[in-house]
Amino acid sequence: MTSRKYVMLSNENIDTTIKEAEQFLSDANVDDKDMIRIRLAMEEALLNYREVLDENGLFCLRCVKRLGRLRLELSIPGLRYDPFSNEEEGSEILRGILSGMGIAPVWQYKNGVNHIIFTPRKRKPSQILLLTVSVVLAAVCGGICTLLPGSIRTFLSAQLITPLFHTFMGLLTAIAGPMIFLSVIWGVYSIGDTATLSKIGKRMILRFLLMSLLLTILAGASMLLFFPLSGNGGSSFNFSQLLQMVLDIVPGNFFTPFTEANPLQIIFVAVVIGLAMLVLGSKASAVASFVEQGNSIVQLIMEAVSGMIPFFVFGSIFNMILSGSFSTLLQSSKLLPIMLLGHVLVCAVYLLLVCIRKRMSIALFVRKVAPTFLIGLSTASSAAAYSTNVECCEKQLGIDRQIINFGIPLGQVVFMPGAAVIFLAAGLCMAEVYGVPISPTWLVSALVITVVLAVAAPPVPGGGLTCYTMLFLQLNIPSEAVAITIALNVILEFFGTAVNLFCLQAELVELAGSLNRLNLDILRKKQVR
């Protein structure tokens, strides 16, 4: 831990403090782009405080490293002032970028002191590399163990690996409900106020939800060509079951959704509470603080659990080889082409929609959105593509700045049709592999759950794992399917992220056009930088 005494808000002291923070982040192996964004946000905040408090104001910086977590805290005594709450365009952009990166500064005012807290993340080894190594090691170790006597293989599988698997699954299930619950409440409350929600947010959110549903239905219809419906009367449409499913969204009490891990009920309760907090505003500040801190705690736990995924995948595949069910993984590989089919169809629909309605060539639109798409495809991170996404929407697509500032941060969290397609494809493939009947009623349930989970999925590492756990539980698919899906999800995430970004840009073009906030001259301009 490093700390400094309070110093005056002079240009020299601000510059020295920024350099100290940069050195701390560099020594902690923080990504260069994240360092730049944090430096800009710190510099802007301190300059704003100097304008409010003049150069006689005081401040100090604390750099903390504890249990592998990094923390930068600026303390500025004096008047209560949130430097990120003003309406200047630059501040909103920086706050949006940092929020999208998962390292948004947190402002607090306690005992006459303003606190601004940054929690940057270290560089992490490539997840796909770690999982590839896990799969290869599992295959090698499993091949060697096939030479052992059957009694030893049975002991390893039944007495050692299987109990560990069920423990890990229990941990995921325990975290899933609270994580989605707190994430949805905080997401609704973070909209800001009912005026913002009514002015732009309500229309934008409704479009996001409607398009997610329509696109998932379209992708699901194409996938059904490869999955026959169940027979023996199960293929008939049961309206009473569908109606009951809708009515069951409203829970009988507060605890049932969590004990039964029912995602629809959890999200329903979270949305109701979030809207109530939004209406109450400052009257719910204590609850909001509790939700924010609880959300941070659960997400931190989930990040730690997600770090165990390579070991989990190793154990799962190793166990499959020991138990002679490795062929299940090979059967599940059907998920990849099915998912790609759905993604291609979703992108094609949006591409045709935008180009026909805005009277521009398909090739031109593809060239304009390609940089953002490729970053998502190569990194599987919408946060990494944030700055490119903002620049593309404004300078290449001609979208109004207000739509960009509100739509991109919200859309990267809420609008994920690529993820919905992956969830639906995973549900269909695993149902076929494990012999779960695919009836019309089952399909409607799967469709609704996948769309809702795609909207509610927490935008943090490991957030998707909780969704698979709850998805398979509700669709009566054995928990063993989660292990296979996690192994395949490493590849799925790259495509899903790229598709999410492409659909978001196309949807913002459509939304801006409907609000008369789209510059068609920029959109149709053939020069692409």
Number of C-alpha atoms within 10 A of each C-alpha: 10 11 11 11 9 14 17 17 23 17 14 9 14 20 12 12 22 18 13 16 20 18 13 20 23 14 9 17 14 18 15 13 10 19 19 12 17 26 17 14 22 24 17 17 17 20 19 17 23 20 11 14 17 14 15 11 18 19 25 20 23 18 18 16 13 8 5 9 13 19 16 21 21 20 19 26 19 17 13 14 20 17 19 20 11 12 8 9 11 13 18 17 18 21 20 22 25 22 15 22 22 15 18 19 22 14 18 14 17 9 7 11 17 22 22 21 20 20 17 23 19 16 11 10 8 10 13 14 12 13 21 17 14 22 21 14 16 22 18 12 16 22 14 11 17 15 9 11 9 13 9 13 19 14 13 17 20 15 11 13 17 16 12 15 19 13 12 16 19 14 14 21 22 15 18 26 23 19 23 25 25 25 25 26 26 23 19 20 23 15 18 14 17 16 12 12 16 11 10 15 20 15 12 23 17 11 17 23 17 13 18 27 19 14 23 28 20 16 25 23 12 15 20 15 9 12 13 12 16 15 11 6 8 15 16 13 14 13 11 10 13 16 10 10 16 13 10 13 17 16 16 10 9 12 11 13 21 18 11 15 21 20 26 23 22 25 25 17 20 22 20 13 18 24 17 15 22 23 16 13 15 11 11 14 12 10 12 20 12 13 19 18 13 17 22 15 13 18 24 15 14 22 15 13 17 19 14 11 21 21 15 22 24 23 24 25 25 27 24 20 21 25 17 11 12 17 10 15 18 10 13 19 14 16 22 17 12 23 25 19 17 27 25 13 16 24 19 12 13 20 19 14 15 18 18 12 10 15 12 17 15 13 10 17 20 14 14 20 21 15 15 24 24 18 22 26 20 13 17 20 20 25 22 19 24 23 16 15 24 22 14 21 25 18 16 24 24 22 27 20 17 13 21 23 18 18 24 23 23 20 22 19 20 25 29 27 34 30 28 31 32 26 27 29 27 28 27 25 26 26 20 17 16 15 12 18 20 22 19 18 19 21 19 15 17 23 20 18 23 29 27 20 25 24 24 26 24 25 20 15 16 21 19 22 23 24 27 25 24 23 24 21 18 18 20 14 22 15 17 17 22 26 23 21 24 20 23 19 21 16 13 20 20 19 24 26 27 26 23 25 30 25 26 24 25 20 22 24 25 21 20 21 18 10 11 12 17 22 18 17 11 15 22 18 13 15 10 12 8
